[in-house]
Amino acid sequence: MLGWNADRRRPANGADAGMKGSLTVAEAMPETGNGRDDEARAEHVYQLVLEGIVTGTFAQGGRLRERELSEMYGVSRIPVREAIQRLEKDGFVATFPRRGAVVRQLTLTDVNELFDVRLCLETFAARMAATRVAEGHSSGRLEELMEASNAAIDEDRAEDVALISAELHAEIVRLSGNRLLIESVKPLFGRMRWIFGLAHNRSNELQRDEHKELCNAILKGRPDLAYSLAYTHIELGREPVLAGLAETLEP
């Protein structure tokens, strides 16, 4: 799945988060030794730790101790270790010989590279999504997400605005129909949530207008226009985000 469901919209914090995670994992996936259960358990721990990273519960540079996480989520250290290894592969965690696993320290270079990759992948996805809609394929949840985004902005629900925005961009990628692209950008959207949670310097109303134009181009089956609008939308967001993070992130 590319986006985040509504039941994950509140960040997990402190003891309540640990207890909630523990009950969810322990009840839904008991330690049976079954291979599929092990895989599902590791995936669930991955999502919980990822959510903690992107919401700031696990701070940049902070250690991720296997023992503490296994106790927090009520699982053995094996799925925790597998989740941390995957988080390292996806660029959220770094490991050091004597410190172990720590949440990565983002840099301005990381932010710039994110925007560069988005310009390559999301513009292609927008073009393909519009092409497929023109060919008669479903427009999926695009209109629903546009309405949800508008409601969140009107009601000044800042956290939901960011989450729904990520969902909307993920839906455009899904509508491209390119399975390799869909799998490849999953970590990208986690990185987007992480960075945009640290710096959000553009008005929600402006982004809403840009989203509306982009989605309408897709819904009307206009590939070239969708490509151009996606490119403009992404590029216009680069400088404000970099400016907002310039004083807190290293180059």
C-alpha positions as CSV (number, residue, x, y, z in Angstrom):
1,M,0.0,0.0,0.0
2,L,1.3,3.4,-0.9
3,G,-0.6,5.7,1.4
4,W,-1.8,5.6,5.0
5,N,-5.3,4.6,6.2
6,A,-7.4,6.9,8.3
7,D,-6.8,4.7,11.4
8,R,-3.1,5.5,11.2
9,R,-3.6,9.3,11.1
10,R,-2.7,10.0,14.7
11,P,1.0,9.7,15.7
12,A,1.9,7.1,18.3
13,N,3.3,8.7,21.4
14,G,4.8,7.5,24.7
15,A,3.4,4.7,26.8
16,D,0.0,4.7,25.2
17,A,1.6,4.1,21.8
18,G,3.6,1.2,23.1
19,M,0.5,-0.5,24.7
20,K,-1.6,0.1,21.6
21,G,1.1,-1.4,19.3
22,S,1.7,-4.3,21.7
23,L,-2.0,-5.3,21.8
24,T,-2.4,-5.0,18.1
25,V,0.6,-7.2,17.3
26,A,0.2,-9.7,20.1
27,E,-3.5,-10.3,19.5
28,A,-3.5,-10.3,15.7
29,M,-0.2,-12.2,15.2
30,P,0.7,-14.6,18.0
31,E,4.3,-15.9,18.0
32,T,3.5,-19.2,16.3
33,G,6.6,-19.6,14.2
34,N,4.6,-19.7,11.0
35,G,6.5,-18.1,8.1
36,R,3.6,-16.0,6.9
37,D,2.9,-14.8,10.4
38,D,6.6,-13.9,10.8
39,E,6.5,-11.9,7.6
40,A,3.3,-10.1,8.6
41,R,4.6,-9.3,12.0
42,A,7.8,-7.8,10.6
43,E,5.7,-5.7,8.2
44,H,3.5,-4.5,11.0
45,V,6.5,-3.5,13.1
46,Y,8.0,-1.8,10.1
47,Q,4.9,0.3,9.7
48,L,4.8,1.2,13.4
49,V,8.4,2.3,13.5
50,L,8.1,4.2,10.2
51,E,5.1,6.0,11.6
52,G,7.2,6.9,14.7
53,I,10.0,8.2,12.5
54,V,7.9,10.4,10.2
55,T,5.8,11.8,13.1
56,G,8.9,12.6,15.2
57,T,8.2,10.1,18.0
58,F,11.6,8.6,17.1
59,A,13.8,11.7,16.7
60,Q,16.6,12.0,14.1
61,G,19.8,10.6,15.6
62,G,17.9,8.7,18.2
63,R,18.8,5.0,18.8
64,L,16.4,2.3,17.9
65,R,17.0,-0.5,20.4
66,E,15.7,-3.9,19.5
67,R,15.0,-4.9,23.0
68,E,12.9,-1.8,23.7
69,L,11.0,-2.0,20.5
70,S,10.2,-5.7,21.0
71,E,8.9,-5.0,24.5
72,M,6.9,-2.0,23.2
73,Y,5.2,-3.9,20.4
74,G,4.9,-7.3,22.1
75,V,7.0,-9.3,19.7
76,S,10.3,-11.1,19.6
77,R,13.4,-9.3,18.5
78,I,13.5,-11.1,15.1
79,P,10.7,-9.1,13.4
80,V,12.1,-6.0,15.0
81,R,15.5,-6.7,13.5
82,E,13.9,-7.4,10.1
83,A,11.9,-4.2,10.2
84,I,15.0,-2.2,11.1
85,Q,17.0,-3.8,8.3
86,R,14.2,-2.8,5.8
87,L,14.1,0.7,7.2
88,E,17.8,1.0,6.7
89,K,17.4,-0.1,3.1
90,D,14.6,2.4,2.6
91,G,16.7,5.3,3.9
92,F,15.1,5.9,7.3
93,V,17.7,4.3,9.5
94,A,21.5,4.1,9.7
95,T,23.5,1.5,11.6
96,F,26.9,2.1,13.3
97,P,29.3,-0.5,14.8
98,R,29.0,0.6,18.5
99,R,25.8,2.6,18.4
100,G,23.6,0.1,16.5
101,A,20.6,1.4,14.6
102,V,19.7,5.1,14.7
103,V,17.2,7.3,12.9
104,R,18.9,8.9,10.0
105,Q,19.9,12.6,10.1
106,L,18.3,14.2,7.1
107,T,20.3,16.8,5.1
108,L,19.4,19.5,2.6
109,T,20.9,17.2,0.0
110,D,18.4,14.5,0.9
111,V,15.6,17.0,0.4
112,N,16.9,18.2,-2.9
113,E,17.3,14.6,-4.1
114,L,13.7,13.8,-3.1
115,F,12.4,16.6,-5.3
116,D,14.6,15.5,-8.2
117,V,13.3,12.0,-8.0
118,R,9.7,13.1,-7.7
119,L,10.1,15.2,-10.8
120,C,11.2,12.1,-12.7
121,L,8.6,9.6,-11.3
122,E,5.5,11.5,-10.3
123,T,5.3,13.4,-13.6
124,F,5.5,10.1,-15.5
125,A,2.8,8.7,-13.2
126,A,0.5,11.7,-13.8
127,R,1.0,11.3,-17.6
128,M,0.2,7.6,-17.5
129,A,-2.7,8.0,-15.1
130,A,-4.3,10.5,-17.5
131,T,-3.6,8.3,-20.5
132,R,-5.3,5.3,-18.8
133,V,-8.3,7.4,-17.8
134,A,-8.6,8.5,-21.4
135,E,-8.6,4.9,-22.4
136,G,-11.5,4.1,-20.1
137,H,-9.7,2.9,-17.0
138,S,-11.1,3.8,-13.5
139,S,-10.1,7.1,-11.9
140,G,-9.9,5.3,-8.6
141,R,-10.2,7.4,-5.4
142,L,-8.9,10.6,-6.9
143,E,-12.2,12.6,-6.6
144,E,-12.8,11.2,-3.1
145,L,-9.3,12.3,-2.0
146,M,-9.8,15.7,-3.5
147,E,-13.0,16.2,-1.5
148,A,-11.3,14.9,1.7
149,S,-8.4,17.2,1.2
150,N,-10.7,20.2,0.7
151,A,-12.6,19.3,3.9
152,A,-9.4,19.0,5.9
153,I,-8.2,22.4,4.7
154,D,-11.5,24.1,5.4
155,E,-11.5,22.6,8.9
156,D,-7.9,23.5,9.5
157,R,-6.8,19.9,10.3
158,A,-3.2,20.4,9.5
159,E,-2.1,16.8,10.2
160,D,-4.8,15.4,8.0
161,V,-4.0,17.8,5.2
162,A,-0.4,16.4,5.0
163,L,-1.6,12.8,5.2
164,I,-4.3,13.1,2.6
165,S,-1.9,15.0,0.3
166,A,0.4,12.0,0.5
167,E,-2.5,9.7,-0.2
168,L,-3.5,11.7,-3.3
169,H,0.0,11.6,-4.7
170,A,0.1,7.9,-4.0
171,E,-3.2,7.4,-5.8
172,I,-1.9,9.1,-8.9
173,V,1.0,6.7,-8.9
174,R,-1.3,3.8,-8.5
175,L,-3.5,5.0,-11.4
176,S,-0.4,4.8,-13.6
177,G,-0.9,1.1,-13.7
178,N,2.9,0.5,-13.6
179,R,3.5,-2.1,-11.0
180,L,7.3,-1.6,-10.8
181,L,6.8,2.2,-10.3
182,I,4.1,1.5,-7.6
183,E,6.5,-0.7,-5.7
184,S,9.5,1.6,-6.2
185,V,7.9,4.7,-4.8
186,K,6.6,3.3,-1.5
187,P,9.7,4.5,0.5
188,L,9.5,7.8,-1.4
189,F,6.1,8.7,0.1
190,G,7.3,7.9,3.6
191,R,10.2,10.2,3.0
192,M,7.8,12.9,1.7
193,R,5.7,12.7,4.9
194,W,8.9,12.8,7.0
195,I,10.3,15.9,5.3
196,F,7.0,17.8,4.9
197,G,6.3,17.2,8.6
198,L,9.5,19.1,9.3
199,A,8.8,22.0,6.9
200,H,5.5,23.1,5.4
201,N,6.0,26.6,4.1
202,R,3.3,26.9,1.4
203,S,-0.3,27.7,2.0
204,N,-2.7,24.8,2.0
205,E,-5.1,26.8,-0.2
206,L,-2.4,27.2,-2.9
207,Q,-1.6,23.5,-2.8
208,R,-5.3,22.7,-3.0
209,D,-5.7,24.7,-6.2
210,E,-2.7,23.0,-7.7
211,H,-4.0,19.6,-6.7
212,K,-7.4,20.4,-8.2
213,E,-5.9,21.4,-11.6
214,L,-3.7,18.3,-11.7
215,C,-6.5,15.9,-10.7
216,N,-8.9,17.5,-13.2
217,A,-6.3,17.1,-16.0
218,I,-6.0,13.4,-15.1
219,L,-9.8,13.0,-14.8
220,K,-10.3,14.6,-18.2
221,G,-7.7,12.3,-19.8
222,R,-5.2,15.0,-20.8
223,P,-1.7,13.4,-20.4
224,D,0.5,16.3,-21.5
225,L,-1.3,18.8,-19.3
226,A,-1.2,16.4,-16.3
227,Y,2.6,16.0,-16.8
228,S,3.2,19.8,-16.9
229,L,1.0,20.5,-13.9
230,A,2.7,17.7,-11.9
231,Y,6.1,19.1,-12.7
232,T,5.1,22.7,-11.8
233,H,3.4,21.5,-8.5
234,I,6.5,19.6,-7.4
235,E,9.0,22.3,-8.4
236,L,7.1,25.1,-6.8
237,G,7.3,23.2,-3.5
238,R,11.0,22.8,-3.5
239,E,12.3,26.2,-2.6
240,P,9.9,26.8,0.3
241,V,10.7,23.5,1.9
242,L,14.5,24.0,1.5
243,A,14.1,27.5,3.0
244,G,12.1,26.1,5.9
245,L,14.8,23.5,6.7
246,A,17.9,25.5,6.0
247,E,18.5,26.4,9.7
248,T,17.9,22.9,11.1
249,L,19.5,20.6,8.5
250,E,23.1,20.2,7.5
251,P,23.9,20.7,3.8
